[in-house]
Amino acid sequence: VPELPEVEVIRRRITPYVTGQTVLAVTVRNAAMRWPVAVEITSRFPGQTIHAIERRGKYLLFRCSEGTLILHLGMTGFLQAFNVSLVPGKHDHLDIALSNGWYLRFNDYRRFGLIVWTEDDPLKHQLLARHGPEPFDETFEGGYLYRRSRGRKASVRQFILDQRIVAGIGNIYANEALFVARIHPARPAGRISLSRYEVLAKAIRTVLGKAVDQGGTLLDSRTGSEYFEHFRLDLLVYGRAGQPCPSCGGAIEHGRISQRSYYCCRRCQR
Ligand SMILES: [Zn+2]
């Protein structure tokens, strides 16, 4: 599932082919996404010049002259830029043709992706309005997490997965960051000290930043779902149940909180 690093890598990857270009046409082959592809994508979006692609949490914002296209990659979504005509595959649901001869292709095997158009402030759109700070914002630090977590009985993992607390983290990087911070994922969020939250805030930035850097180098030679697998080669605990902990060598445990998997080392994480 694409989280902040995957979305950010895609953003950086497609930006040079897209910014400053005008949308010539949009081909929708399958409009049945998490929300149906909005009619404005074919009526309003063509003719627009794309000034920038921004990211907010796990969303991409295509800032255009008269509005913004908001795109979420869902569970398996992927965007690639091409300048050669390739026969669309079964899961290539949408193409955006650009004035420089390139086109963007949206591929989504599970179709949980989402594409909407807004002519209002996109950051106030219902999808984004309640997002918390970005992990790389100045306001995101240990004291912030500490204040927001007081009185919360939910697990710290649930807490940092909440997009209203911090934007862009999903299950993979939540597990990774908690391992780096040596905090057990099931520990109640309200019972973690300020100093441990300071460590966690730093761990979140380290884990996400590293993943962006790795993705940036790997993406050049890989495509589609293949690329997401390669992204995860360097994970410390996620998906590694029973394998040795990279820190102490003990077995990595796998459990569930609220029906979602967590991975941790009981010796290293408390
Ligand atoms: Zn360990």
Residues whose N, C-alpha, C, O or C-beta is under 5 A from the ligand:
A	BS01	ZN	C245 S247 C248 G249 G250 C265 R267 C268
